[in-house]
Amino acid sequence: MDGETVDEICHRVLGKTAGVTEQVLELNPGLAERGPRLPGGTAVILPDAAAAQVATIDIVQLWD
């Protein structure tokens, strides 16, 4: 959509932005140079849902 950001596209299509926005920018060289708001009709390659999974870190609490 006209005026949409990469973050908005990631959230709308993949349901999240954390870690995914960076993947999209890597998959689309030159996309960041178009500015924060993309013109309508801009083709954007998105990672598949499995590749969009971000690694998590288990946290262990040592003290109460």
WOMOCOR-V749139 format. One record per pair of residues at least 4 apart in sequence whose C-alpha atoms are under 6 Angstrom apart, sorted by the first residue. I is the first residue (numbers start at 1). J is the second residue. If there is no record, write none. Layout:
# WOMOCOR-V749139
I,J / I,J
This chain:
# WOMOCOR-V749139
1,40 / 2,39 / 2,40 / 3,37 / 3,38 / 3,39 / 4,37 / 4,38 / 5,36 / 5,37 / 7,17 / 8,12 / 9,13 / 10,14 / 10,17 / 11,15 / 11,16 / 11,17 / 17,21 / 20,52 / 24,46 / 47,51 / 47,52
